[in-house]
Amino acid sequence: MKTALISVYEKSGIVEFSKNIENLGYMILSTSGTYEFLFKNGLKPVEISKYTEFSECLDGRVKTLHPKIYAGILADRLNPEHVKQINKLEIKEIEILVVNLYPFKETVNDKNKTHEEIIENIDIGGPAMIRAASKNFQNIIVLTDPEDYFFVADELKRTGCISIEKKMYFARKAFELTSHYDSIILEYFNKLTKSREYKKTFTMTFEKVQNLRYGENPHQNAAFYKEVISSQNFLINVEKFHGKELSFNNINDANSALELLKEFDDFSVVIVKHASPCGVGIGHSIYEAYVNAYNADPVSIFGGVVALNREVNESIAKEISKIFVEVVIAPSFSKESIEILSKKTNIRLLSNPDFYEDDQVIKTDIKKVSGGILVQDYDDGLLCEKNIKCVTKKQPTELEYKSLKFAWKIVKHVKSNAIVLANSKQTVGICGGQPNRIIALEVALKNAKDKTKNSVMASDAFFPFSDCAKLAIANGITAIIQPGGSIKDSDSIKVCDENGVSMIFTGIRHFKH
């Protein structure tokens, strides 16, 4: 009689599959929980403890960890010595293994579960059997996905066997499952220890949310994956309730907008185009913030992403409906705003009321390079008041200081070399991603046109020469904020002093590549 071992936590589809293989002459071995479930549903399984003559113990921690089980899984049917040994020991060859695992992911993401409950949901016997069967895939069918049950039962009924190619496919899926499972456990322990140390190996796991229509360009395939143990305030947790499916670029731009928006507590609006902010506004109301952001660059907003940190109301919806934008993201939308914006079929509306939640998650920044990855801490630093130093004779006014802090929050999120020109309520010129800083300033000034008078300038890194200070001052800039640290800092300071302009050093740089 052929033998199948079935031990599953998730029992969907298992009764029908078990009946199919039992009708094909398989004896079914199963652990206590699965045994009771199958028996109640009219099957005739054999409990593993009776087969091994070793009772489950340690509150169920030890069920399948027995030589009669692992020898039956690992025996090579084409090795005469293996066959001889298992026959002598009266061990049954296991031809089918059906296993899925304790719900560790669901348990660790349940805020009501204790640490002890989470630990008890670390499966031991399941992964061990899956790995053993996958190693011996030529001799055993290992099933970890209920979606494969029907195919296997039907194929066994039709032909009596499963091809080696399919067995290898099932083994690959099995190793994918155990690798993913162990990575979730590792991530949990990483969060427990709150360690920022970079280990000898780097292991992370993600789950696919969806295939995307295409990547950055139509000829590139793409998909969206999410972290398994994640915060509520991430982009992955937004709800899309109107519009077409999100594209690769939509998601990337929306993430850039959301990350910048989190820097602000005031009524704030961020507009992003091609992963860079093109307009940022704050105000005494969310409507005023939107108007300020829009007027910062009414050209670049076309086809962009608009992110707001307060509810989208009817007045804002009417303004947005006048132009073409790809995405609007906010904590919520009023009923009236939804009625207005839903008339535009191409716009995507996204909401996440929890994106300001602070759960102290340690975030990691990962960049792919040929043959490897670069890993760094997420840049969550900003201004440290004790490190701010005015290096010029003229101190910034209260209004200038407010504008400087506003611009500094934004320049952190612009590609290097980054320049932001702003007043206290809105950006007036932004440019980044240029090969040198003077070009970035020239483009920002061109975008700002006549709005630079009495504005301030922020630079993500120091000025290697005094040319940027000279050009900014010539265009009406009254205060400058930058990290400092150039061997020629004194040249820029001298230019500011000669023109009655204040300059602040932050002592922190914000390169973004």
Backbone torsions as a table, in degrees:
resi	resn	phi	psi	omega
1	MET	NA	131.2	177.6
2	LYS	-72.7	154.8	-174.2
3	THR	-125.4	136.4	172.7
4	ALA	-122.9	140.1	175.4
5	LEU	-110.6	123.6	-178.2
6	ILE	-123.8	121.7	177.6
7	SER	-144.7	100.7	-172.0
8	VAL	-130.4	140.6	170.9
9	TYR	-85.0	-49.1	176.9
10	GLU	-85.0	114.5	-168.0
11	LYS	-103.0	10.4	179.2
12	SER	-63.5	130.3	176.7
13	GLY	79.2	-5.1	-171.6
14	ILE	-77.0	-29.8	-179.8
15	VAL	-66.4	-49.0	-179.5
16	GLU	-61.5	-44.0	179.0
17	PHE	-61.7	-44.6	-178.3
18	SER	-63.1	-39.2	177.9
19	LYS	-64.8	-38.8	179.7
20	ASN	-62.8	-46.2	-177.2
21	ILE	-77.8	-28.0	174.9
22	GLU	-64.5	-38.9	176.7
23	ASN	-66.7	-22.6	177.3
24	LEU	-86.7	2.5	175.1
25	GLY	99.0	12.4	179.0
26	TYR	-85.1	137.2	167.4
27	MET	-86.9	135.6	-177.1
28	ILE	-106.2	119.5	170.5
29	LEU	-93.8	141.8	179.1
30	SER	-154.5	154.0	175.9
31	THR	-75.5	167.9	-167.7
32	SER	-54.8	-48.6	-178.0
33	GLY	-63.5	-44.8	179.0
34	THR	-68.6	-38.3	178.2
35	TYR	-56.7	-49.8	-178.2
36	GLU	-63.0	-40.1	-179.9
37	PHE	-64.4	-46.3	-179.1
38	LEU	-67.7	-40.8	-178.9
39	PHE	-62.6	-41.7	178.9
40	LYS	-65.3	-22.0	-179.0
41	ASN	-101.1	22.9	169.8
42	GLY	87.7	10.8	178.9
43	LEU	-96.5	173.0	-178.0
44	LYS	-124.9	62.3	-179.8
45	PRO	-74.3	166.0	175.4
46	VAL	-114.3	126.8	-179.3
47	GLU	-69.8	136.0	-175.3
48	ILE	-58.4	-39.0	-178.4
49	SER	-61.5	-31.3	176.8
50	LYS	-73.5	-37.0	179.4
51	TYR	-68.4	-43.7	-177.9
52	THR	-83.4	-15.2	-174.4
53	GLU	59.4	35.5	178.7
54	PHE	-140.4	114.6	-174.0
55	SER	-70.3	147.3	172.1
56	GLU	-58.7	143.4	-176.9
57	CYS	-146.0	178.4	-179.7
58	LEU	55.3	49.3	179.5
59	ASP	56.5	34.6	177.5
60	GLY	87.2	0.5	178.7
61	ARG	-65.7	-29.8	178.9
62	VAL	-115.5	110.9	179.4
63	LYS	-127.7	-54.4	-173.0
64	THR	-107.0	-1.6	-176.7
65	LEU	-77.8	82.1	-175.6
66	HIS	-149.2	142.7	-178.9
67	PRO	-56.5	-34.1	-178.6
68	LYS	-66.9	-27.8	177.6
69	ILE	-78.4	-51.0	-173.3
70	TYR	-73.7	-31.1	174.6
71	ALA	-67.5	-36.8	178.1
72	GLY	-67.3	-31.1	179.2
73	ILE	-79.9	-40.6	-170.1
74	LEU	-92.5	-9.1	-177.2
75	ALA	-62.5	132.0	176.6
76	ASP	-88.6	113.1	-175.5
77	ARG	-64.3	-21.2	-178.7
78	LEU	-92.3	-0.5	178.4
79	ASN	-100.2	109.1	-176.3
80	PRO	-56.0	-35.9	-179.5
81	GLU	-67.5	-39.1	177.1
82	HIS	-62.1	-46.2	-179.1
83	VAL	-62.1	-42.5	-179.5
84	LYS	-61.8	-42.9	-177.4
85	GLN	-67.7	-45.0	-177.1
86	ILE	-70.7	-30.9	175.1
87	ASN	-65.9	-41.8	179.9
88	LYS	-63.8	-37.2	-177.6
89	LEU	-88.3	2.9	-179.8
90	GLU	55.9	47.2	179.5
91	ILE	-103.8	132.1	-179.3
92	LYS	-81.7	136.0	172.6
93	GLU	-71.9	129.1	179.2
94	ILE	-97.5	115.6	-176.1
95	GLU	-90.9	-25.9	-179.6
96	ILE	-132.7	131.3	172.8
97	LEU	-119.3	124.3	177.1
98	VAL	-120.5	112.0	-175.7
99	VAL	-142.1	135.7	159.6
100	ASN	-130.6	171.4	-160.7
101	LEU	-110.5	161.6	174.0
102	TYR	-53.6	146.0	-174.2
103	PRO	-79.4	68.2	-177.8
104	PHE	-63.1	-43.1	-178.2
105	LYS	-60.2	-48.1	-179.4
106	GLU	-62.6	-37.8	-178.7
107	THR	-68.7	-44.9	-176.8
108	VAL	-70.1	-25.4	178.5
109	ASN	-88.6	-2.7	177.2
110	ASP	-89.6	110.0	-175.4
111	LYS	-65.9	-13.7	179.8
112	ASN	-87.1	-8.6	-177.8
113	LYS	-84.2	141.8	177.3
114	THR	-84.3	165.7	176.7
115	HIS	-58.2	-40.3	-178.8
116	GLU	-63.8	-40.7	178.1
117	GLU	-66.1	-38.0	178.5
118	ILE	-63.8	-45.4	-179.5
119	ILE	-61.6	-40.4	-179.3
120	GLU	-65.7	-18.9	178.5
121	ASN	-93.4	16.8	168.3
122	ILE	-85.8	110.3	-177.4
123	ASP	-75.5	135.0	179.2
124	ILE	-110.3	-57.5	-176.6
125	GLY	-64.8	-38.2	-178.9
126	GLY	-59.7	-56.9	178.6
127	PRO	-59.3	-36.0	-179.8
128	ALA	-63.8	-43.9	178.8
129	MET	-67.0	-41.0	-179.6
130	ILE	-61.3	-44.6	-179.3
131	ARG	-66.0	-40.1	179.4
132	ALA	-63.3	-45.6	-179.1
133	ALA	-67.2	-36.7	180.0
134	SER	-67.9	-36.2	175.3
135	LYS	-61.5	-36.7	-177.2
136	ASN	-101.6	35.8	-172.2
137	PHE	-59.5	-24.5	179.4
138	GLN	-65.6	-23.1	-175.7
139	ASN	-111.7	-7.6	-173.5
140	ILE	-143.4	143.9	175.3
141	ILE	-93.3	118.2	-179.5
142	VAL	-109.5	119.0	-176.7
143	LEU	-115.7	121.5	179.0
144	THR	-121.8	-2.5	-176.3
145	ASP	-126.3	117.2	180.0
146	PRO	-55.2	-23.0	179.3
147	GLU	-65.1	-17.6	-178.8
148	ASP	-93.6	-7.4	-175.6
149	TYR	-59.5	-48.8	-174.4
150	PHE	-62.3	-44.8	-178.8
151	PHE	-57.9	-48.0	-176.3
152	VAL	-64.9	-46.2	179.9
153	ALA	-61.1	-43.3	-179.9
154	ASP	-66.3	-42.8	-179.2
155	GLU	-66.0	-40.6	177.4
156	LEU	-65.1	-36.8	179.0
157	LYS	-67.8	-38.4	-176.5
158	ARG	-78.6	-45.5	-171.0
159	THR	-119.1	-15.1	180.0
160	GLY	82.8	0.6	-178.6
161	CYS	-154.0	168.3	176.1
162	ILE	-120.3	135.0	-177.5
163	SER	-63.3	155.5	179.3
164	ILE	-63.2	-32.9	178.6
165	GLU	-64.4	-40.8	178.8
166	LYS	-69.8	-38.8	177.7
167	LYS	-61.0	-39.8	178.2
168	MET	-66.3	-38.1	177.4
169	TYR	-61.5	-44.8	178.7
170	PHE	-65.1	-37.3	178.2
171	ALA	-65.1	-40.0	177.9
172	ARG	-61.6	-43.9	178.8
173	LYS	-63.0	-36.0	-179.5
174	ALA	-67.2	-45.1	177.6
175	PHE	-66.0	-33.2	176.4
176	GLU	-62.4	-41.4	179.9
177	LEU	-64.2	-49.6	-177.0
178	THR	-67.0	-36.1	177.5
179	SER	-64.0	-45.2	178.4
180	HIS	-62.2	-44.6	-177.7
181	TYR	-61.8	-48.1	179.7
182	ASP	-65.2	-34.1	179.4
183	SER	-66.9	-35.4	177.0
184	ILE	-65.3	-41.8	178.3
185	ILE	-63.4	-43.7	177.8
186	LEU	-59.2	-43.6	-179.2
187	GLU	-63.3	-37.2	177.6
188	TYR	-62.8	-45.0	-179.8
189	PHE	-69.5	-32.6	174.2
190	ASN	-60.7	-42.3	-179.7
191	LYS	-70.6	-33.9	177.3
192	LEU	-61.9	-43.9	-177.0
193	THR	-82.5	-13.9	-179.6
194	LYS	51.1	39.6	-176.2
195	SER	-87.8	132.5	173.1
196	ARG	-100.3	6.4	179.1
197	GLU	-68.4	138.9	175.6
198	TYR	-90.5	118.2	-172.6
199	LYS	-77.0	177.1	179.1
200	LYS	-66.4	-29.3	175.6
201	THR	-124.8	156.5	179.7
202	PHE	-120.5	113.9	-176.5
203	THR	-127.8	125.9	173.4
204	MET	-137.9	159.6	177.7
205	THR	-136.7	145.9	-178.7
206	PHE	-137.0	157.0	177.0
207	GLU	-117.7	137.9	-177.0
208	LYS	-70.2	130.7	174.9
209	VAL	-88.5	-46.8	-178.1
210	GLN	-168.6	155.9	165.6
211	ASN	-76.6	145.0	177.1
212	LEU	-101.2	157.2	-179.0
213	ARG	-56.7	-42.1	173.8
214	TYR	-168.2	176.6	-178.7
215	GLY	-85.5	-141.0	178.9
216	GLU	-60.4	-29.2	179.1
217	ASN	-132.0	156.5	-175.3
218	PRO	-59.5	-22.7	-178.1
219	HIS	-87.6	3.4	-178.8
220	GLN	-108.9	126.8	172.3
221	ASN	-72.8	153.5	-178.4
222	ALA	-158.2	157.6	175.8
223	ALA	-146.9	161.5	179.4
224	PHE	-113.6	123.0	178.3
225	TYR	-116.0	153.5	179.2
226	LYS	-123.0	155.3	171.7
227	GLU	-68.6	148.7	-177.1
228	VAL	-80.2	-44.8	175.7
229	ILE	-105.6	101.1	-170.8
230	SER	-131.7	166.8	177.9
231	SER	-84.0	157.0	176.6
232	GLN	-72.9	-18.5	-172.7
233	ASN	-93.3	13.7	179.2
234	PHE	-87.7	159.2	179.1
235	LEU	-58.3	-31.9	-175.5
236	ILE	-59.5	-21.6	-175.7
237	ASN	-96.4	8.2	177.9
238	VAL	-73.4	154.5	175.8
239	GLU	-105.3	124.8	174.1
240	LYS	-95.0	118.4	-177.3
241	PHE	-118.2	5.9	173.7
242	HIS	-160.5	144.3	172.3
243	GLY	105.6	175.4	180.0
244	LYS	-66.6	168.9	175.8
245	GLU	-62.5	148.3	179.0
246	LEU	-71.6	141.0	176.4
247	SER	-95.2	172.0	176.0
248	PHE	-53.8	-50.0	-177.4
249	ASN	-68.2	-35.7	176.0
250	ASN	-58.4	-46.9	-177.4
251	ILE	-65.8	-44.2	-179.7
252	ASN	-62.6	-45.0	179.8
253	ASP	-67.3	-41.5	179.7
254	ALA	-63.0	-38.4	178.0
255	ASN	-64.8	-43.6	178.3
256	SER	-59.7	-42.9	179.8
257	ALA	-64.5	-43.3	-177.2
258	LEU	-67.1	-40.8	-179.5
259	GLU	-64.4	-38.4	176.7
260	LEU	-70.7	-40.5	-178.6
261	LEU	-59.2	-32.9	-179.0
262	LYS	-65.7	-13.2	178.3
263	GLU	-73.4	-15.9	-170.7
264	PHE	-113.3	142.9	171.5
265	ASP	-105.4	-25.7	178.7
266	ASP	-66.1	171.4	169.1
267	PHE	-59.2	117.3	-170.2
268	SER	-140.8	146.9	176.3
269	VAL	-136.6	133.9	178.8
270	VAL	-121.0	132.0	175.2
271	ILE	-115.8	127.2	-176.7
272	VAL	-121.5	140.1	175.1
273	LYS	-137.4	126.0	-178.6
274	HIS	52.6	48.2	173.3
275	ALA	70.5	5.1	178.8
276	SER	-122.6	141.0	176.4
277	PRO	-67.2	136.3	176.3
278	CYS	-116.6	-15.0	176.7
279	GLY	-158.5	129.2	177.1
280	VAL	-133.2	132.5	-179.8
281	GLY	-138.2	146.3	171.2
282	ILE	-125.5	164.5	-178.1
283	GLY	-169.3	-176.2	177.9
284	HIS	-82.1	-9.9	174.6
285	SER	-144.5	164.2	179.6
286	ILE	-70.1	-28.8	175.9
287	TYR	-65.4	-45.7	178.7
288	GLU	-62.0	-39.8	178.5
289	ALA	-61.9	-41.4	178.9
290	TYR	-64.0	-45.5	-179.4
291	VAL	-60.7	-41.5	178.8
292	ASN	-64.6	-41.1	179.3
293	ALA	-66.7	-43.1	179.8
294	TYR	-62.5	-47.1	-177.6
295	ASN	-69.5	-16.5	177.0
296	ALA	-62.3	-35.8	178.7
297	ASP	-161.7	80.3	-176.5
298	PRO	-69.9	-9.5	177.6
299	VAL	-86.0	-48.8	-173.6
300	SER	-71.9	-17.3	-180.0
301	ILE	-63.8	-22.2	-178.8
302	PHE	-58.3	119.9	-179.9
303	GLY	76.9	15.7	-176.6
304	GLY	-96.4	-170.5	177.7
305	VAL	-114.7	129.3	179.3
306	VAL	-110.6	121.9	178.9
307	ALA	-118.7	131.7	-177.9
308	LEU	-125.2	144.8	179.1
309	ASN	-99.5	13.7	171.8
310	ARG	-136.0	172.1	-178.0
311	GLU	-60.7	140.3	173.3
312	VAL	-78.0	119.6	-179.3
313	ASN	-102.4	-178.4	-175.8
314	GLU	-62.2	-41.2	-177.8
315	SER	-63.1	-43.9	179.4
316	ILE	-67.1	-41.3	-179.9
317	ALA	-59.3	-39.3	178.4
318	LYS	-63.2	-38.8	179.4
319	GLU	-69.6	-44.2	-179.3
320	ILE	-64.0	-36.0	-176.9
321	SER	-65.7	-15.6	-179.6
322	LYS	-77.2	-15.1	-175.0
323	ILE	-128.5	172.2	176.7
324	PHE	-99.8	116.6	170.8
325	VAL	-127.5	151.2	-177.9
326	GLU	-78.7	-43.3	-171.0
327	VAL	-141.1	140.4	167.5
328	VAL	-122.8	126.0	-179.1
329	ILE	-125.9	132.4	-176.9
330	ALA	-157.2	165.6	176.5
331	PRO	-60.7	-34.5	-179.3
332	SER	-163.3	169.3	178.8
333	PHE	-131.6	135.2	175.3
334	SER	-69.4	159.2	179.3
335	LYS	-57.8	-41.6	-178.4
336	GLU	-66.1	-39.0	-179.3
337	SER	-66.9	-36.0	179.0
338	ILE	-65.3	-42.7	178.7
339	GLU	-60.1	-38.9	-179.3
340	ILE	-72.2	-50.7	-173.9
341	LEU	-74.4	-26.4	-179.4
342	SER	-68.6	-14.0	176.3
343	LYS	-70.9	-19.2	177.7
344	LYS	-93.5	106.7	-170.7
345	THR	-67.9	-26.3	-174.3
346	ASN	-89.0	-12.7	-177.0
347	ILE	-79.1	140.5	175.5
348	ARG	-102.5	130.1	178.3
349	LEU	-109.6	122.3	-176.3
350	LEU	-123.7	138.7	177.7
351	SER	-132.8	145.9	173.8
352	ASN	-154.9	98.9	-177.6
353	PRO	-67.7	-11.2	-174.3
354	ASP	-105.4	13.0	-171.8
355	PHE	-73.5	-4.7	173.5
356	TYR	-99.0	0.3	-180.0
357	GLU	-60.3	133.8	179.5
358	ASP	-108.3	106.5	-179.2
359	ASP	-114.8	17.3	175.2
360	GLN	57.5	31.3	177.9
361	VAL	-71.9	132.3	175.0
362	ILE	-83.7	114.5	-175.7
363	LYS	-98.9	147.2	-178.4
364	THR	-120.1	139.1	177.6
365	ASP	-103.5	127.1	-176.4
366	ILE	-125.3	132.3	176.1
367	LYS	-127.1	133.5	-179.3
368	LYS	-85.8	131.6	171.3
369	VAL	-125.8	165.3	-178.3
370	SER	-58.9	119.6	176.6
371	GLY	82.0	4.4	-179.4
372	GLY	-175.5	-167.6	177.7
373	ILE	-136.4	153.8	170.7
374	LEU	-106.2	131.6	-177.0
375	VAL	-124.6	134.6	177.4
376	GLN	-148.9	162.9	172.1
377	ASP	-63.3	146.0	174.5
378	TYR	-65.3	140.1	-179.1
379	ASP	-77.0	87.0	-179.8
380	ASP	-105.1	11.4	177.3
381	GLY	-81.0	156.3	174.6
382	LEU	-148.0	-140.5	-178.8
383	LEU	-78.2	132.4	170.2
384	CYS	-109.5	111.6	-171.1
385	GLU	-53.2	-37.0	-176.3
386	LYS	-70.4	-19.5	-179.9
387	ASN	-93.9	-9.6	-179.9
388	ILE	-71.3	133.6	-177.2
389	LYS	-139.1	124.8	173.9
390	CYS	-83.8	122.7	-173.5
391	VAL	-105.7	3.5	-179.3
392	THR	-110.5	166.0	178.1
393	LYS	-65.3	-38.6	-179.0
394	LYS	-86.4	126.5	174.0
395	GLN	-82.7	144.8	176.7
396	PRO	-67.1	145.4	174.6
397	THR	-69.6	169.5	178.8
398	GLU	-59.0	-41.7	179.4
399	LEU	-68.1	-40.9	178.1
400	GLU	-63.6	-40.8	-179.3
401	TYR	-64.2	-39.4	176.0
402	LYS	-62.3	-42.0	179.3
403	SER	-66.1	-40.3	-179.9
404	LEU	-62.6	-44.1	179.4
405	LYS	-65.4	-37.8	176.9
406	PHE	-62.1	-48.1	-179.1
407	ALA	-65.5	-34.7	-178.3
408	TRP	-66.7	-37.1	176.8
409	LYS	-61.1	-34.2	-175.3
410	ILE	-81.2	-41.3	-175.2
411	VAL	-62.4	-26.0	176.6
412	LYS	-59.6	-27.0	-174.0
413	HIS	-105.5	13.1	178.5
414	VAL	-107.5	139.8	-179.7
415	LYS	-59.3	138.4	176.8
416	SER	-71.4	148.4	-6.7
417	ASN	-72.4	132.8	-171.2
418	ALA	-116.2	134.3	174.7
419	ILE	-131.4	132.6	175.0
420	VAL	-127.1	127.6	173.5
421	LEU	-108.1	132.4	-173.7
422	ALA	-156.0	160.9	164.5
423	ASN	-110.2	-162.8	-174.0
424	SER	-76.4	-10.6	-174.9
425	LYS	-123.9	-15.8	-177.0
426	GLN	-158.8	157.0	169.9
427	THR	-76.5	149.7	176.1
428	VAL	-119.2	-18.5	177.2
429	GLY	-162.6	132.7	-179.3
430	ILE	-135.6	138.7	171.1
431	CYS	-153.6	140.0	177.2
432	GLY	-149.6	174.2	176.5
433	GLY	75.2	20.2	-179.7
434	GLN	-96.1	155.9	-177.3
435	PRO	-71.4	-18.5	172.8
436	ASN	-146.8	163.1	-169.8
437	ARG	-73.5	-32.4	-177.9
438	ILE	-68.0	-35.9	176.2
439	ILE	-65.8	-41.6	178.3
440	ALA	-59.5	-41.7	179.0
441	LEU	-66.6	-42.3	179.4
442	GLU	-59.0	-42.6	179.7
443	VAL	-68.6	-41.4	178.6
444	ALA	-61.5	-42.1	178.0
445	LEU	-65.0	-39.6	177.8
446	LYS	-62.0	-42.2	178.5
447	ASN	-67.5	-34.3	-177.3
448	ALA	-73.6	-27.6	-179.1
449	LYS	58.2	-117.9	-174.3
450	ASP	-96.8	15.9	-175.4
451	LYS	-96.8	7.9	-175.1
452	THR	-82.4	-18.6	-177.6
453	LYS	-60.7	128.0	-179.2
454	ASN	66.2	17.9	174.2
455	SER	-93.2	174.1	178.4
456	VAL	-118.8	166.1	-179.9
457	MET	-127.0	137.0	173.1
458	ALA	-118.9	139.2	177.1
459	SER	-126.5	133.7	-175.7
460	ASP	-70.8	-19.0	178.7
461	ALA	-141.6	172.7	-175.1
462	PHE	-68.2	164.3	176.0
463	PHE	-92.2	118.4	179.7
464	PRO	-72.7	-19.7	178.9
465	PHE	-138.1	173.3	-178.5
466	SER	-87.9	1.0	-174.4
467	ASP	-62.4	-37.6	-179.4
468	CYS	-66.6	-41.9	178.9
469	ALA	-62.5	-43.4	179.9
470	LYS	-61.6	-47.5	-177.6
471	LEU	-65.8	-40.6	-180.0
472	ALA	-63.6	-46.0	-178.7
473	ILE	-63.8	-39.5	179.3
474	ALA	-62.2	-21.5	-179.0
475	ASN	-105.2	18.1	171.3
476	GLY	93.0	6.0	177.7
477	ILE	-69.0	132.6	-175.3
478	THR	-108.2	-12.2	-179.9
479	ALA	-154.9	148.5	-175.3
480	ILE	-132.5	139.0	173.5
481	ILE	-124.1	132.4	-178.6
482	GLN	-158.0	163.6	-177.3
483	PRO	-66.7	-35.1	-170.9
484	GLY	79.2	170.4	177.5
485	GLY	118.0	-1.9	177.3
486	SER	-77.9	148.9	176.2
487	ILE	-68.9	-13.2	178.7
488	LYS	-113.3	27.4	176.0
489	ASP	-54.3	-37.3	-175.9
490	SER	-61.2	-30.0	179.4
491	ASP	-65.4	-45.0	179.0
492	SER	-68.5	-38.6	178.5
493	ILE	-62.2	-43.0	180.0
494	LYS	-60.2	-44.4	178.7
495	VAL	-60.0	-43.1	179.6
496	CYS	-64.6	-43.9	179.9
497	ASP	-62.3	-38.6	-179.2
498	GLU	-67.2	-21.5	-175.7
499	ASN	-115.1	8.9	177.4
500	GLY	67.0	33.7	179.7
501	VAL	-108.6	139.6	179.4
502	SER	-90.0	149.2	177.2
503	MET	-137.5	131.8	179.7
504	ILE	-112.4	137.3	170.9
505	PHE	-102.3	134.5	-179.2
506	THR	-97.7	-24.4	-177.3
507	GLY	76.5	7.0	178.6
508	ILE	-137.5	137.6	-177.8
509	ARG	-105.3	153.4	180.0
510	HIS	-132.6	58.1	171.4
511	PHE	-60.3	141.1	176.1
512	LYS	-139.6	107.8	-176.7
513	HIS	-109.2	NA	NA
